[in-house]
Amino acid sequence: MKAIAWVVRIALFLVVLTFSIRNTDVVIVKWLPGLEIQVQLVVALLTAFLCGAAFAWVSLLPSWFRAKRAASSATKALERVEREQSRPNRPNSGGVSGAADEAVVLPVGPTHGI
């Protein structure tokens, strides 16, 4: 399996290398009126790709943090339930239901928003 992964990596590298060698033309990137830059096509495409990847990563951060918080609270709730179940049984005083009888609701399913 590792050999297949390396073959795919080398093939991808060769494709990117060939693409960058073949596209060395200078292009004009126009931003606002009067603001333009002359760069190689490969540099412009690489910059656009990296900016898109950075934007995607930043836009996913809130959902990753929410998922981490949900997982942490679920772990804490599970640990609390396990602690309560490991205690020796004590008789209820006055027939009032104790904390061990309450149902604990744990988050189920993907909560990361993707």
MDTraj code that builds the backbone (N, CA, C; nanometers):
import mdtraj as md
import numpy as np

residues = "MET LYS ALA ILE ALA TRP VAL VAL ARG ILE ALA LEU PHE LEU VAL VAL LEU THR PHE SER ILE ARG ASN THR ASP VAL VAL ILE VAL LYS TRP LEU PRO GLY LEU GLU ILE GLN VAL GLN LEU VAL VAL ALA LEU LEU THR ALA PHE LEU CYS GLY ALA ALA PHE ALA TRP VAL SER LEU LEU PRO SER TRP PHE ARG ALA LYS ARG ALA ALA SER SER ALA THR LYS ALA LEU GLU ARG VAL GLU ARG GLU GLN SER ARG PRO ASN ARG PRO ASN SER GLY GLY VAL SER GLY ALA ALA ASP GLU ALA VAL VAL LEU PRO VAL GLY PRO THR HIS GLY ILE".split()
xyz = np.array([
    [0.0814, -0.1188, 0.0000],
    [0.0000, 0.0000, 0.0000],
    [0.0870, 0.1269, 0.0000],
    [0.2002, 0.1198, 0.0720],
    [0.2898, 0.2346, 0.0751],
    [0.3511, 0.2591, -0.0622],
    [0.3773, 0.1515, -0.1352],
    [0.4355, 0.1660, -0.2690],
    [0.3376, 0.2361, -0.3629],
    [0.2101, 0.2026, -0.3517],
    [0.1077, 0.2676, -0.4356],
    [0.0988, 0.4159, -0.4015],
    [0.1047, 0.4479, -0.2727],
    [0.0995, 0.5886, -0.2301],
    [0.2180, 0.6657, -0.2877],
    [0.3372, 0.6050, -0.2861],
    [0.4549, 0.6739, -0.3406],
    [0.4454, 0.6891, -0.4922],
    [0.3900, 0.5915, -0.5598],
    [0.3723, 0.6020, -0.7054],
    [0.2770, 0.7167, -0.7375],
    [0.1688, 0.7278, -0.6616],
    [0.0733, 0.8372, -0.6834],
    [0.1394, 0.9714, -0.6543],
    [0.2167, 0.9808, -0.5473],
    [0.2858, 1.1057, -0.5138],
    [0.3840, 1.1468, -0.6228],
    [0.4617, 1.0513, -0.6713],
    [0.5593, 1.0823, -0.7765],
    [0.4886, 1.1234, -0.9048],
    [0.3797, 1.0555, -0.9382],
    [0.3036, 1.0911, -1.0588],
    [0.2460, 1.2320, -1.0449],
    [0.1907, 1.2635, -0.9294],
    [0.1360, 1.3976, -0.9072],
    [0.2452, 1.5035, -0.9158],
    [0.3610, 1.4747, -0.8577],
    [0.4725, 1.5681, -0.8652],
    [0.5149, 1.5909, -1.0098],
    [0.5222, 1.4849, -1.0884],
    [0.5621, 1.4988, -1.2293],
    [0.4588, 1.5781, -1.3091],
    [0.3318, 1.5585, -1.2799],
    [0.2272, 1.6364, -1.3486],
    [0.2416, 1.7843, -1.3154],
    [0.2605, 1.8162, -1.1875],
    [0.2754, 1.9570, -1.1463],
    [0.4037, 2.0159, -1.2035],
    [0.5108, 1.9392, -1.2031],
    [0.6372, 1.9870, -1.2592],
    [0.6234, 2.0154, -1.4088],
    [0.5627, 1.9238, -1.4821],
    [0.5420, 1.9433, -1.6253],
    [0.4543, 2.0655, -1.6514],
    [0.3479, 2.0802, -1.5710],
    [0.2589, 2.1956, -1.5863],
    [0.3336, 2.3253, -1.5627],
    [0.4178, 2.3288, -1.4603],
    [0.4888, 2.4530, -1.4290],
    [0.5959, 2.4854, -1.5329],
    [0.6582, 2.3829, -1.5909],
    [0.7599, 2.4079, -1.6940],
    [0.6945, 2.4591, -1.8221],
    [0.5769, 2.4060, -1.8554],
    [0.5108, 2.4422, -1.9806],
    [0.4382, 2.5764, -1.9741],
    [0.4087, 2.6289, -1.8558],
    [0.3309, 2.7522, -1.8413],
    [0.4129, 2.8618, -1.7748],
    [0.5174, 2.9045, -1.8423],
    [0.6029, 3.0086, -1.7867],
    [0.5750, 3.1454, -1.8485],
    [0.4679, 3.1564, -1.9250],
    [0.4344, 3.2841, -1.9882],
    [0.4030, 3.3889, -1.8816],
    [0.4316, 3.5139, -1.9149],
    [0.4011, 3.6247, -1.8257],
    [0.2582, 3.6699, -1.8536],
    [0.1799, 3.6832, -1.7481],
    [0.0420, 3.7297, -1.7597],
    [0.0251, 3.8553, -1.6756],
    [-0.0770, 3.9316, -1.7077],
    [-0.1083, 4.0523, -1.6319],
    [-0.2299, 4.0220, -1.5450],
    [-0.2118, 4.0334, -1.4136],
    [-0.3212, 4.0130, -1.3190],
    [-0.3727, 4.1508, -1.2806],
    [-0.4987, 4.1783, -1.3152],
    [-0.5591, 4.3093, -1.2871],
    [-0.6488, 4.2983, -1.1649],
    [-0.6277, 4.3894, -1.0694],
    [-0.7078, 4.3900, -0.9476],
    [-0.8097, 4.5019, -0.9537],
    [-0.7715, 4.6175, -0.9145],
    [-0.8558, 4.7364, -0.9186],
    [-0.8071, 4.8237, -1.0331],
    [-0.8861, 4.9226, -1.0722],
    [-0.8377, 5.0110, -1.1793],
    [-0.7033, 5.0740, -1.1419],
    [-0.6063, 5.0544, -1.2269],
    [-0.4737, 5.1088, -1.2041],
    [-0.3831, 5.0173, -1.1236],
    [-0.4345, 4.9053, -1.0756],
    [-0.3531, 4.8127, -0.9973],
    [-0.3424, 4.6807, -1.0722],
    [-0.2286, 4.6598, -1.1336],
    [-0.2058, 4.5359, -1.2072],
    [-0.0627, 4.4898, -1.1857],
    [-0.0451, 4.3581, -1.1937],
    [0.0848, 4.2977, -1.1675],
    [0.1176, 4.2034, -1.2817],
    [0.2432, 4.2026, -1.3246],
    [0.2871, 4.1069, -1.4257],
    [0.3641, 3.9951, -1.3560],
    [0.3120, 3.8731, -1.3654],
    [0.3761, 3.7568, -1.3040],
    [0.3667, 3.6390, -1.4003],
    [0.4433, 3.5352, -1.3704],
    [0.4323, 3.4140, -1.4499],
    [0.2984, 3.3464, -1.4198],
    [0.2457, 3.2750, -1.5181],
    [0.1161, 3.2095, -1.5045],
    [0.1166, 3.1094, -1.3891],
    [0.2251, 3.0356, -1.3740],
    [0.2332, 2.9368, -1.2666],
    [0.2249, 3.0040, -1.1308],
    [0.2920, 3.1167, -1.1144],
    [0.2897, 3.1886, -0.9866],
    [0.1492, 3.2393, -0.9576],
    [0.0807, 3.2906, -1.0591],
    [-0.0561, 3.3399, -1.0404],
    [-0.1495, 3.2263, -1.0001],
    [-0.1383, 3.1116, -1.0664],
    [-0.2243, 2.9980, -1.0330],
    [-0.1932, 2.9423, -0.8943],
    [-0.0648, 2.9323, -0.8613],
    [-0.0271, 2.8836, -0.7291],
    [-0.0763, 2.9773, -0.6191],
    [-0.0653, 3.1071, -0.6420],
    [-0.1128, 3.2048, -0.5443],
    [-0.2642, 3.1940, -0.5262],
    [-0.3370, 3.1806, -0.6367],
    [-0.4825, 3.1662, -0.6284],
    [-0.5202, 3.0385, -0.5537],
    [-0.4500, 2.9290, -0.5809],
    [-0.4767, 2.8030, -0.5118],
    [-0.4499, 2.8152, -0.3623],
    [-0.3377, 2.8746, -0.3247],
    [-0.3036, 2.8883, -0.1833],
    [-0.4006, 2.9808, -0.1098],
    [-0.4433, 3.0885, -0.1770],
    [-0.5423, 3.1785, -0.1156],
    [-0.6754, 3.1063, -0.0943],
    [-0.7168, 3.0243, -0.1907],
    [-0.8400, 2.9473, -0.1763],
    [-0.8307, 2.8451, -0.0640],
    [-0.7167, 2.7771, -0.0544],
    [-0.6979, 2.6794, 0.0529],
    [-0.6982, 2.7476, 0.1894],
    [-0.6343, 2.8629, 0.2001],
    [-0.6323, 2.9365, 0.3271],
    [-0.7724, 2.9834, 0.3644],
    [-0.8490, 3.0320, 0.2671],
    [-0.9857, 3.0760, 0.2941],
    [-1.0720, 2.9582, 0.3395],
    [-1.0582, 2.8426, 0.2760],
    [-1.1354, 2.7241, 0.3151],
    [-1.0998, 2.6815, 0.4567],
    [-0.9706, 2.6828, 0.4895],
    [-0.9266, 2.6434, 0.6231],
    [-0.9828, 2.7375, 0.7292],
    [-0.9766, 2.8678, 0.7032],
    [-1.0271, 2.9664, 0.7990],
    [-1.1786, 2.9540, 0.8139],
    [-1.2486, 2.9271, 0.7044],
    [-1.3940, 2.9169, 0.7125],
    [-1.4383, 2.7898, 0.7847],
    [-1.3547, 2.6866, 0.7904],
    [-1.3899, 2.5636, 0.8610],
    [-1.3525, 2.5661, 1.0088],
    [-1.2721, 2.6620, 1.0514],
    [-1.2298, 2.6665, 1.1915],
    [-1.3459, 2.6697, 1.2911],
    [-1.4491, 2.7536, 1.2720],
    [-1.5580, 2.7550, 1.3708],
    [-1.6261, 2.6190, 1.3877],
    [-1.6504, 2.5483, 1.2779],
    [-1.7157, 2.4179, 1.2912],
    [-1.6229, 2.3168, 1.3567],
    [-1.4930, 2.3255, 1.3329],
    [-1.3989, 2.2354, 1.4000],
    [-1.3973, 2.2612, 1.5503],
    [-1.4005, 2.3886, 1.5890],
    [-1.4025, 2.4208, 1.7316],
    [-1.5328, 2.3734, 1.7964],
    [-1.6469, 2.3883, 1.7264],
    [-1.7742, 2.3389, 1.7789],
    [-1.7689, 2.1873, 1.7983],
    [-1.7142, 2.1166, 1.7007],
    [-1.7050, 1.9713, 1.7108],
    [-1.6146, 1.9308, 1.8265],
    [-1.5065, 2.0038, 1.8451],
    [-1.4147, 1.9728, 1.9556],
    [-1.4832, 1.9960, 2.0897],
    [-1.5592, 2.1064, 2.1003],
    [-1.6321, 2.1339, 2.2242],
    [-1.7369, 2.0265, 2.2507],
    [-1.8098, 1.9845, 2.1468],
    [-1.9127, 1.8819, 2.1637],
    [-1.8512, 1.7493, 2.2051],
    [-1.7396, 1.7141, 2.1459],
    [-1.6721, 1.5895, 2.1826],
    [-1.6229, 1.5955, 2.3265],
    [-1.5707, 1.7105, 2.3667],
    [-1.5215, 1.7254, 2.5034],
    [-1.6359, 1.7143, 2.6038],
    [-1.7487, 1.7793, 2.5761],
    [-1.8619, 1.7723, 2.6694],
    [-1.9200, 1.6312, 2.6734],
    [-1.9229, 1.5614, 2.5583],
    [-1.9715, 1.4236, 2.5568],
    [-1.8797, 1.3328, 2.6370],
    [-1.7487, 1.3537, 2.6262],
    [-1.6527, 1.2737, 2.7024],
    [-1.6696, 1.2975, 2.8517],
    [-1.6881, 1.4234, 2.8896],
    [-1.7073, 1.4545, 3.0314],
    [-1.8364, 1.3928, 3.0838],
    [-1.9436, 1.3989, 3.0046],
    [-2.0703, 1.3394, 3.0470],
    [-2.0575, 1.1886, 3.0601],
    [-1.9881, 1.1251, 2.9683],
    [-1.9672, 0.9812, 2.9754],
    [-1.8851, 0.9438, 3.0975],
    [-1.7803, 1.0203, 3.1270],
    [-1.6991, 0.9938, 3.2458],
    [-1.7821, 1.0100, 3.3726],
    [-1.8712, 1.1103, 3.3753],
    [-1.9560, 1.1319, 3.4925],
    [-2.0510, 1.0139, 3.5114],
    [-2.1104, 0.9656, 3.4029],
    [-2.2015, 0.8520, 3.4113],
    [-2.1272, 0.7272, 3.4577],
    [-2.0073, 0.7060, 3.4039],
    [-1.9290, 0.5889, 3.4450],
    [-1.8908, 0.5973, 3.5923],
    [-1.8588, 0.7172, 3.6405],
    [-1.8275, 0.7350, 3.7826],
    [-1.9491, 0.7027, 3.8689],
    [-2.0663, 0.7518, 3.8253],
    [-2.1880, 0.7280, 3.9028],
    [-2.2246, 0.5807, 3.9040],
    [-2.2002, 0.5111, 3.7956],
    [-2.2346, 0.3691, 3.7893],
    [-2.1360, 0.2838, 3.8671],
    [-2.0150, 0.3304, 3.8849],
    [-1.9159, 0.2519, 3.9577],
    [-1.9291, 0.2665, 4.1090],
    [-2.0070, 0.3631, 4.1563],
    [-2.0282, 0.3799, 4.2997],
    [-2.1152, 0.2655, 4.3518],
    [-2.0956, 0.2289, 4.4788],
    [-2.1833, 0.1256, 4.5370],
    [-2.3259, 0.1788, 4.5473],
    [-2.4238, 0.0888, 4.5325],
    [-2.5649, 0.1288, 4.5387],
    [-2.5996, 0.1762, 4.6784],
    [-2.6633, 0.2891, 4.6852],
    [-2.7096, 0.3448, 4.8124],
    [-2.8615, 0.3496, 4.8065],
    [-2.9273, 0.3193, 4.9138],
    [-3.0734, 0.3276, 4.9116],
    [-3.1186, 0.4726, 4.9025],
    [-3.2254, 0.4951, 4.8236],
    [-3.2817, 0.6303, 4.8103],
    [-3.3585, 0.6644, 4.9364],
    [-3.3421, 0.7859, 4.9829],
    [-3.4152, 0.8281, 5.1012],
    [-3.5466, 0.8918, 5.0586],
    [-3.6575, 0.8383, 5.1078],
    [-3.7878, 0.8979, 5.0810],
    [-3.8395, 0.8708, 4.9414],
    [-3.7833, 0.7811, 4.8700],
    [-3.8334, 0.7461, 4.7375],
    [-3.8065, 0.8519, 4.6319],
    [-3.7240, 0.9506, 4.6632],
    [-3.6938, 1.0551, 4.5667],
    [-3.5857, 1.0039, 4.4723],
    [-3.6083, 1.0245, 4.3476],
    [-3.5123, 0.9776, 4.2472],
    [-3.3833, 1.0572, 4.2580],
    [-3.2702, 0.9881, 4.2574],
    [-3.1401, 1.0532, 4.2687],
    [-3.0849, 1.0899, 4.1330],
    [-2.9642, 1.1458, 4.1312],
    [-2.8999, 1.1895, 4.0074],
    [-2.8628, 1.0711, 3.9198],
    [-2.8398, 0.9532, 3.9812],
    [-2.7998, 0.8363, 3.9031],
    [-2.9142, 0.7836, 3.8184],
    [-3.0417, 0.8163, 3.8549],
    [-3.1570, 0.7683, 3.7800],
    [-3.1883, 0.8552, 3.6590],
    [-3.1274, 0.9732, 3.6495],
    [-3.1561, 1.0628, 3.5379],
    [-3.0917, 1.0113, 3.4103],
    [-3.1622, 1.0295, 3.3006],
    [-3.1069, 0.9888, 3.1712],
    [-3.0108, 1.0956, 3.1223],
    [-2.8958, 1.0539, 3.0777],
    [-2.7957, 1.1458, 3.0248],
    [-2.8048, 1.1414, 2.8732],
    [-2.8230, 1.2566, 2.8122],
    [-2.8333, 1.2650, 2.6663],
    [-2.6973, 1.3033, 2.6109],
    [-2.6426, 1.2156, 2.5281],
    [-2.5145, 1.2427, 2.4657],
    [-2.5378, 1.2816, 2.3198],
    [-2.4588, 1.3741, 2.2666],
    [-2.4759, 1.4109, 2.1250],
    [-2.4450, 1.2928, 2.0348],
    [-2.5332, 1.2718, 1.9397],
    [-2.5170, 1.1603, 1.8474],
    [-2.5088, 1.2154, 1.7053],
    [-2.4196, 1.1611, 1.6259],
    [-2.4086, 1.2026, 1.4861],
    [-2.3109, 1.3162, 1.4680],
    [-2.2891, 1.3537, 1.3432],
    [-2.1923, 1.4605, 1.3161],
    [-2.2465, 1.5959, 1.3601],
    [-2.1683, 1.6638, 1.4415],
    [-2.2085, 1.7964, 1.4876],
    [-2.1116, 1.9018, 1.4380],
    [-2.0267, 1.8670, 1.3406],
    [-1.9252, 1.9596, 1.2944],
    [-1.9750, 2.0514, 1.1854],
    [-2.0985, 2.0336, 1.1379],
    [-2.1570, 2.1261, 1.0420],
    [-2.1134, 2.1081, 0.8996],
    [-2.0488, 1.9984, 0.8695],
    [-2.0059, 1.9772, 0.7306],
    [-2.1124, 1.8971, 0.6593],
])
top = md.Topology()
chain = top.add_chain()
for i, resn in enumerate(residues, 1):
    res = top.add_residue(resn, chain, resSeq=i)
    for name in ("N", "CA", "C"):
        top.add_atom(name, md.element.get_by_symbol(name[0]), res)
traj = md.Trajectory(xyz[None], top)
